[in-house]
Amino acid sequence: FTNGEYSLSAATASVTVTAASPSDQILLPVAEQAGTPGAVPGHVVRVYAAVACKITTMDTSHRLNDKVVGSPRKALSLQAGAQYVCEYVANGQWLIRGFSETGGVLSPLSPD
């Protein structure tokens, strides 16, 4: 983490997060643009949160679970020990689902 942020590249398929602080943020990749690699619809990133932290996107115009990230950046809080599946479903849209250590689906996730 640099200044409390860790940027994921478009090539990242899975990551285990060991943040120093619950306010540290993982940044999902931006959308692919002409000549610049990025997330494309169907791109999936699996995140295991070894410790509590937050997840958001590099692009403040993107949406997380249908909420605009905006400025200041909204982020989803991740629970320690849980796994999250982050899917880039359409232009600027990320769908994030969470699962407990026992595999139970976490309640609907909304950025704060």
Residue pairs with C-beta under 8 A, 6 or more apart in sequence:
1 19
1 20
1 24
4 21
4 23
4 24
4 25
5 24
5 25
5 26
5 27
6 17
6 19
6 24
6 25
6 26
6 27
7 27
7 29
7 58
8 15
8 26
8 27
8 28
8 29
8 45
9 29
9 37
10 29
10 32
10 37
10 38
10 39
10 43
11 37
12 29
12 45
13 44
13 45
13 46
14 45
14 46
14 47
14 48
15 26
15 45
15 46
15 47
15 48
16 47
16 48
16 50
17 26
17 47
17 48
17 49
17 50
17 51
17 53
17 78
18 50
18 51
19 49
19 51
19 52
19 53
21 53
22 51
22 52
22 53
22 54
22 77
23 53
23 54
24 53
24 54
25 53
25 54
25 55
25 56
25 73
25 75
26 47
26 53
26 54
26 55
26 56
26 78
27 55
27 56
27 57
27 58
28 39
28 45
28 55
28 56
28 57
28 58
28 62
28 86
28 88
28 94
29 38
29 39
29 43
29 45
29 57
29 58
30 38
30 39
30 57
30 58
30 59
30 62
31 38
31 39
31 40
31 59
31 62
31 88
31 91
31 92
32 38
32 39
32 40
39 88
40 88
41 88
41 89
41 90
41 91
42 87
42 88
42 89
43 87
43 88
44 85
44 86
44 87
44 88
45 85
45 86
46 83
46 84
46 85
46 86
47 55
47 78
47 83
47 84
47 86
48 82
48 83
48 84
49 78
49 79
49 80
49 81
49 82
49 83
49 84
50 80
50 81
51 80
52 77
52 78
52 79
52 80
53 77
53 78
54 75
54 76
54 77
54 78
55 64
55 75
55 76
55 78
55 84
55 86
55 96
56 64
56 69
56 73
56 74
56 75
56 76
56 111
57 64
57 69
57 94
59 69
59 92
60 68
60 69
60 70
60 71
60 73
61 68
61 69
61 92
62 68
62 69
62 92
62 93
62 94
63 69
63 92
63 93
63 94
64 74
64 75
64 76
64 94
64 96
64 111
65 76
65 94
65 95
65 96
65 108
65 109
65 110
65 111
66 93
67 74
67 110
67 111
68 74
69 75
69 111
74 111
74 112
75 111
75 112
76 96
76 109
76 110
76 111
76 112
77 112
78 84
78 98
79 98
79 100
79 106
81 100
81 101
82 98
82 99
82 100
82 101
82 106
83 98
83 99
84 96
84 97
84 98
84 99
85 96
85 97
85 98
85 99
86 94
86 95
86 96
87 94
87 95
87 96
87 97
88 94
89 95
96 109
97 105
97 106
97 109
98 105
98 106
98 109
99 105
99 106
100 106
